[in-house]
Amino acid sequence: MRFCAALILSAATVTGVCLAADNPPQTAAPASAIGPATNTPFSGPLIQFDNTMHDFGKVPSGQKVRHSYILTNTGTETLTITNVHPGCHCTTAGDWTHSIAPGSTGQIPVQFDSGGFSGSITRTIDVFSNAKNEPHKVLMLKCTIWKPIEYASTAYLNIPADSTNEVSTSVHIVNQTEDLVTFSNIVSANKLFEATLKETKPGKEYDLVITAHPPFPNGNTPGAISINTSYPTAQTINITAMVKVIPAIQVTPSQVVLNTLADRWSTNKVTIISTTTNDLVISNPKSSDSQIQVDIKPGIRKGMFYVDVITPPTYRLAAGQRAEVTVDSNNPHNPKIKIPVMQFSTAKPYAAPRPKT
C-alpha cells in the first residue's frame, strides 16, 4: 500500500512539472503600449506631448509670441503628422516635424499675434496624425494681453444745440510699464479741437484734456489727435475726438411710412422733443394732401409733443407721388418742422409666361 501511494504521488509531481513547462509565466507589456479598451499591446505609432498647454503670461498688445510643442513617438512604427490646424487667424503653425521614427522626438512651432486683442485669451490648435492612441490631439495656448500705455482710443463730446460755450472732456492715460515714459508733440489735425496733457500721478498717470471750440457744425465731426511717446513699441498714441451736436428738436421717426391698402383708418404717431431749455411750442399742423389729417397732442413732459398722421381706409400714394406733413415751431432755427410721408411699394403680381402655340 505504501509503495502504491508513493508511486501515485510521483506521477502527480511529474505531471505538474510538465504543465509548468508548457505554460511559461507571462511578462506585462509596457504601460505606454497598452490599448485603453482591449488591454492589449499597441503595434504602430504612438503620440505623446511633453505639454499640451502653454501659457505666455503677460503679452504686450501687438507683440507676436512663439512656442514649440515637443512630442515623442513612443510606438513601434513611424509617426506622421498629417495636419496642424490653428483655430483662429491670429495663430499660425510653422514647419512642424512631419515624420518621427519610433523613440524619436519632433516639434510643432506656433506663433500668436496679439494685435487687436486685450485681456485673457485662450486659443486651440488641432493636430492630426496616424497615431494609434490619439489621431486627433488638441493643443492650447493662453496669455493675458496688456498695453504698455493704456488709454481710450475715442473721446466723445456731446454738445447741446445752439451752444456758444466751449466743451471739454478728458482721456486718462496710464503708463503700465516700469520704465520712465515721456510724452511730446501733441498734434490735433482738426482746428475745432485743442488738446493739452496734464500729469496726475508722476511718471504713471496723465489726463489728455480735449476742448472743442464754437461754432460747432451740425451732426458728428471727428478729429484725430496724436501724441509721441518715448516707449519703443508704442511710439505714437492716436485718439479720435468726436463732437456730436444734439439737434434742438428731435423728430422720431423722421418720416412716416404708410401701410399698403389698409382697410380702416390708420394713425401714425410722430414724437417731437425739444432738447434745449427753451420752451418749445408747435402749432398749425398741415398736410400737402387733403386726405391726410394731422393732429397735435401734448406729450408726457414739457417740450414733448405727439403728431398724429391719420389716413383714410385704402388710402395710398400713387407711384412718384409725394406727401408732407408740417408744423410750425417757435424755435428760430427750426421755424417749420417737415415730416415726409412715404408709401411702401407694392410688388407687381407674378405673371406666368403664356405657353407657346
C-alpha positions as CSV (number, residue, x, y, z in Angstrom):
1,M,0.0,0.0,0.0
2,R,2.8,2.4,0.9
3,F,4.5,1.6,-2.4
4,C,1.4,2.3,-4.4
5,A,0.8,5.8,-2.7
6,A,4.4,6.8,-3.4
7,L,4.0,5.8,-7.0
8,I,0.9,7.9,-7.4
9,L,2.5,11.0,-5.7
10,S,5.5,10.7,-8.0
11,A,3.3,10.6,-11.1
12,A,1.4,13.8,-10.0
13,T,4.6,15.7,-9.4
14,V,5.9,14.8,-12.9
15,T,2.6,15.9,-14.5
16,G,2.8,19.3,-12.6
17,V,6.3,19.9,-13.9
18,C,5.3,19.1,-17.5
19,L,2.3,21.5,-17.3
20,A,4.5,24.3,-15.9
21,A,6.9,23.8,-18.8
22,D,4.1,24.0,-21.4
23,N,2.8,27.4,-19.9
24,P,5.8,29.7,-19.1
25,P,5.0,32.9,-17.0
26,Q,3.8,36.0,-19.0
27,T,5.6,39.3,-18.8
28,A,3.4,42.5,-18.7
29,A,3.5,44.9,-21.7
30,P,4.8,48.4,-21.1
31,A,2.0,50.8,-20.0
32,S,2.6,53.1,-22.9
33,A,1.8,50.4,-25.4
34,I,-1.4,49.1,-23.8
35,G,-4.7,49.8,-25.6
36,P,-7.3,51.6,-23.4
37,A,-10.2,49.3,-24.3
38,T,-8.6,45.8,-25.0
39,N,-5.7,46.0,-22.5
40,T,-3.5,44.5,-25.4
41,P,-0.2,46.0,-26.7
42,F,-0.4,48.6,-29.5
43,S,1.6,47.9,-32.6
44,G,2.2,51.1,-34.6
45,P,2.9,54.8,-34.0
46,L,2.0,56.5,-30.7
47,I,2.0,60.2,-29.9
48,Q,2.9,61.8,-26.6
49,F,3.4,65.5,-25.9
50,D,5.6,67.0,-23.1
51,N,2.9,69.6,-22.5
52,T,-0.3,70.3,-24.4
53,M,-1.0,73.7,-22.7
54,H,1.4,76.7,-22.9
55,D,0.9,80.0,-21.0
56,F,2.7,83.0,-22.5
57,G,1.9,85.1,-19.4
58,K,1.6,88.8,-19.9
59,V,2.0,89.8,-23.6
60,P,2.2,93.4,-24.8
61,S,-0.6,94.3,-27.2
62,G,0.6,94.0,-30.8
63,Q,3.5,91.6,-30.0
64,K,4.0,88.3,-31.8
65,V,5.0,85.4,-29.5
66,R,6.2,81.9,-30.4
67,H,6.3,78.5,-28.8
68,S,7.2,75.0,-29.9
69,Y,5.3,72.0,-28.6
70,I,7.6,68.9,-28.2
71,L,6.2,65.4,-29.0
72,T,7.6,61.9,-28.9
73,N,6.8,58.8,-30.9
74,T,6.5,56.1,-28.1
75,G,5.3,53.5,-30.6
76,T,6.8,50.9,-32.8
77,E,6.3,52.5,-36.3
78,T,6.9,55.9,-37.9
79,L,4.6,58.6,-36.6
80,T,3.3,61.0,-39.4
81,I,1.8,64.4,-38.5
82,T,-0.6,65.0,-41.4
83,N,-2.0,68.4,-40.5
84,V,-1.8,71.2,-37.9
85,H,-4.8,73.5,-37.8
86,P,-5.0,76.5,-35.5
87,G,-8.5,77.6,-34.5
88,C,-8.0,81.3,-35.1
89,H,-6.4,83.5,-37.8
90,C,-4.3,85.1,-35.0
91,T,-2.5,81.8,-34.5
92,T,-0.3,80.2,-37.2
93,A,1.7,77.0,-37.4
94,G,5.3,76.8,-38.6
95,D,7.1,74.0,-40.3
96,W,6.4,71.1,-38.0
97,T,8.2,67.7,-37.9
98,H,6.2,65.6,-40.4
99,S,7.8,62.1,-39.7
100,I,9.1,60.9,-36.4
101,A,10.8,57.5,-36.0
102,P,10.0,55.2,-33.0
103,G,11.6,56.6,-29.9
104,S,12.4,60.0,-31.6
105,T,11.1,63.5,-30.8
106,G,9.7,66.2,-33.0
107,Q,8.2,69.7,-32.6
108,I,5.2,71.8,-33.7
109,P,6.1,75.6,-33.7
110,V,3.3,78.1,-33.4
111,Q,3.0,81.9,-33.4
112,F,0.3,84.0,-31.8
113,D,-0.3,87.6,-32.9
114,S,-1.7,89.7,-30.1
115,G,-2.6,92.7,-32.2
116,G,-6.2,93.8,-31.8
117,F,-6.8,91.7,-28.7
118,S,-7.0,92.6,-25.0
119,G,-7.5,90.8,-21.7
120,S,-7.3,87.0,-21.2
121,I,-7.0,85.0,-24.4
122,T,-7.2,81.2,-25.0
123,R,-6.6,79.5,-28.4
124,T,-6.6,75.9,-29.6
125,I,-4.5,74.1,-32.3
126,D,-5.8,70.8,-33.7
127,V,-3.1,68.2,-34.5
128,F,-3.9,65.3,-36.9
129,S,-1.7,62.2,-37.2
130,N,-1.6,58.5,-37.8
131,A,-1.1,57.8,-34.1
132,K,-3.0,54.8,-32.9
133,N,-3.7,56.2,-29.5
134,E,-4.7,59.9,-30.3
135,P,-5.0,60.6,-34.0
136,H,-6.6,64.0,-33.2
137,K,-4.9,65.9,-30.4
138,V,-5.9,69.4,-29.2
139,L,-3.1,71.8,-28.0
140,M,-3.9,75.0,-26.2
141,L,-2.2,78.3,-25.6
142,K,-3.2,81.2,-23.4
143,C,-2.0,84.7,-22.4
144,T,-3.0,88.0,-20.9
145,I,-2.7,90.8,-23.3
146,W,-1.8,94.2,-21.9
147,K,-0.9,97.6,-23.3
148,P,2.2,99.3,-22.1
149,I,0.4,102.6,-22.4
150,E,-3.4,102.2,-21.6
151,Y,-5.9,104.7,-22.9
152,A,-9.3,105.0,-24.6
153,S,-8.9,105.5,-28.4
154,T,-12.1,107.6,-28.8
155,A,-13.3,110.7,-26.9
156,Y,-16.9,111.9,-27.3
157,L,-18.1,115.4,-26.7
158,N,-21.9,115.8,-26.7
159,I,-22.8,119.4,-27.3
160,P,-26.3,120.9,-26.9
161,A,-27.8,122.6,-29.9
162,D,-27.2,126.4,-30.1
163,S,-24.4,126.1,-27.6
164,T,-21.9,129.0,-27.7
165,N,-19.6,127.7,-25.0
166,E,-16.5,125.5,-25.4
167,V,-16.9,121.9,-24.2
168,S,-14.2,119.7,-22.8
169,T,-13.6,116.1,-22.0
170,S,-10.5,114.1,-20.9
171,V,-8.8,110.8,-21.8
172,H,-7.0,109.0,-19.0
173,I,-3.5,107.7,-19.9
174,V,-1.7,105.2,-17.8
175,N,1.9,104.1,-18.1
176,Q,1.8,100.4,-17.1
177,T,5.5,99.7,-17.6
178,E,8.3,100.0,-15.1
179,D,10.1,102.4,-17.4
180,L,10.1,106.2,-17.5
181,V,8.0,107.3,-20.5
182,T,7.9,110.8,-21.8
183,F,5.2,112.4,-24.0
184,S,5.7,115.1,-26.6
185,N,4.4,116.8,-29.7
186,I,0.6,116.8,-29.2
187,V,-1.0,117.4,-32.6
188,S,-4.7,118.0,-33.4
189,A,-5.5,117.5,-37.1
190,N,-8.8,119.4,-36.8
191,K,-8.7,123.0,-35.6
192,L,-12.0,122.5,-33.9
193,F,-10.1,120.6,-31.2
194,E,-7.4,121.6,-28.8
195,A,-5.5,119.1,-26.6
196,T,-3.3,119.5,-23.5
197,L,-1.6,116.9,-21.3
198,K,-1.7,117.0,-17.5
199,E,0.3,114.7,-15.3
200,T,-1.9,113.4,-12.4
201,K,0.5,110.8,-10.9
202,P,4.2,111.4,-11.6
203,G,5.6,109.1,-14.3
204,K,2.4,106.9,-14.3
205,E,-0.9,108.7,-15.0
206,Y,-2.0,111.5,-17.2
207,D,-5.1,113.3,-18.4
208,L,-5.4,114.4,-22.0
209,V,-7.8,117.3,-21.9
210,I,-9.6,117.8,-25.2
211,T,-11.5,121.0,-25.8
212,A,-13.9,121.8,-28.7
213,H,-14.4,125.5,-29.5
214,P,-17.5,127.0,-31.1
215,P,-19.1,127.5,-33.6
216,F,-20.0,123.8,-33.8
217,P,-21.1,122.2,-37.1
218,N,-24.3,120.2,-37.2
219,G,-24.1,116.4,-36.9
220,N,-20.9,114.5,-36.0
221,T,-17.5,115.9,-36.5
222,P,-14.3,113.8,-35.9
223,G,-10.8,115.0,-35.3
224,A,-7.5,113.0,-35.0
225,I,-5.1,113.7,-32.1
226,S,-1.7,112.2,-31.9
227,I,1.0,112.2,-29.2
228,N,4.6,110.9,-29.4
229,T,6.0,108.8,-26.7
230,S,9.5,107.5,-25.8
231,Y,8.3,103.9,-25.4
232,P,9.8,101.7,-28.2
233,T,6.7,99.6,-29.0
234,A,4.2,102.4,-28.6
235,Q,5.9,105.4,-30.1
236,T,2.6,107.2,-31.1
237,I,-0.7,107.4,-29.3
238,N,-3.7,108.0,-31.6
239,I,-7.0,109.3,-30.3
240,T,-10.1,110.2,-32.2
241,A,-12.2,113.1,-30.8
242,M,-15.8,113.2,-31.8
243,V,-18.1,116.2,-31.5
244,K,-21.8,115.3,-31.6
245,V,-24.2,118.3,-31.8
246,I,-27.6,117.3,-30.4
247,P,-30.4,118.8,-32.6
248,A,-32.5,121.4,-30.8
249,I,-35.6,119.5,-32.0
250,Q,-35.7,115.7,-32.4
251,V,-38.3,114.1,-34.6
252,T,-38.9,110.4,-34.2
253,P,-39.5,108.8,-36.6
254,S,-38.1,111.2,-39.1
255,Q,-40.6,110.1,-41.7
256,V,-44.0,108.4,-41.9
257,V,-44.3,105.1,-43.9
258,L,-47.9,104.2,-44.7
259,N,-49.3,100.7,-44.7
260,T,-50.2,99.2,-48.0
261,L,-54.0,99.3,-48.7
262,A,-55.1,99.5,-45.0
263,D,-58.8,98.6,-44.8
264,R,-59.5,101.0,-41.9
265,W,-58.5,104.5,-40.7
266,S,-54.8,104.4,-39.8
267,T,-52.8,106.6,-37.4
268,N,-49.0,107.0,-37.5
269,K,-47.6,108.8,-34.4
270,V,-44.6,111.1,-34.6
271,T,-42.8,112.3,-31.4
272,I,-41.3,115.8,-31.4
273,I,-39.0,116.7,-28.4
274,S,-37.1,119.9,-27.5
275,T,-33.5,119.2,-26.3
276,T,-32.9,122.8,-25.2
277,T,-34.1,124.7,-22.1
278,N,-36.2,127.0,-24.2
279,D,-40.0,126.3,-24.1
280,L,-41.0,124.7,-27.4
281,V,-44.3,125.5,-28.9
282,I,-45.6,123.9,-32.1
283,S,-48.8,124.7,-34.0
284,N,-50.6,125.0,-37.3
285,P,-50.4,121.3,-38.5
286,K,-50.8,120.9,-42.2
287,S,-50.6,118.2,-44.9
288,S,-49.8,118.6,-48.6
289,D,-52.6,116.0,-49.3
290,S,-56.1,117.0,-48.2
291,Q,-56.9,113.3,-47.5
292,I,-54.3,113.1,-44.8
293,Q,-55.4,114.5,-41.4
294,V,-52.9,115.9,-38.8
295,D,-53.4,116.4,-35.1
296,I,-51.1,117.7,-32.3
297,K,-51.3,116.3,-28.8
298,P,-49.1,117.2,-25.7
299,G,-46.5,114.7,-24.6
300,I,-45.8,113.2,-21.2
301,R,-43.3,116.0,-20.3
302,K,-42.7,119.7,-21.1
303,G,-41.3,120.2,-24.6
304,M,-42.7,116.9,-25.9
305,F,-45.5,116.6,-28.5
306,Y,-47.2,113.9,-30.5
307,V,-48.2,114.5,-34.1
308,D,-50.8,112.1,-35.4
309,V,-50.8,111.5,-39.1
310,I,-54.2,109.9,-40.0
311,T,-55.1,108.3,-43.3
312,P,-58.5,107.0,-44.5
313,P,-59.2,103.4,-45.5
314,T,-57.5,102.1,-48.7
315,Y,-55.5,105.4,-49.0
316,R,-52.3,105.1,-50.9
317,L,-49.9,107.4,-52.7
318,A,-49.6,106.9,-56.4
319,A,-46.2,106.0,-57.9
320,G,-44.0,109.0,-57.8
321,Q,-46.4,111.0,-55.6
322,R,-45.0,112.8,-52.6
323,A,-46.7,114.0,-49.4
324,E,-45.5,116.0,-46.5
325,V,-46.8,117.0,-43.0
326,T,-45.6,120.3,-41.5
327,V,-46.0,122.0,-38.1
328,D,-44.8,125.5,-37.1
329,S,-42.4,125.9,-34.2
330,N,-41.3,128.9,-32.1
331,N,-37.6,127.8,-32.4
332,P,-35.9,130.5,-34.5
333,H,-33.5,127.9,-36.1
334,N,-36.4,125.5,-36.9
335,P,-39.5,127.6,-37.7
336,K,-41.1,124.8,-39.7
337,I,-40.8,121.1,-39.0
338,K,-41.2,118.9,-42.0
339,I,-42.2,115.2,-41.9
340,P,-42.1,113.3,-45.2
341,V,-44.9,110.8,-45.9
342,M,-43.9,107.7,-47.9
343,Q,-45.7,104.6,-49.2
344,F,-44.3,101.1,-49.4
345,S,-44.1,100.0,-53.0
346,T,-46.4,97.1,-53.9
347,A,-44.7,94.4,-56.0
348,K,-46.5,93.5,-59.3
349,P,-48.2,90.1,-59.3
350,Y,-46.2,87.4,-61.0
351,A,-47.5,86.7,-64.5
352,A,-46.6,83.2,-65.7
353,P,-45.4,83.2,-69.4
354,R,-48.0,82.0,-71.9
355,P,-47.4,78.6,-73.4
356,K,-46.2,78.7,-77.0
357,T,-48.7,77.6,-79.5
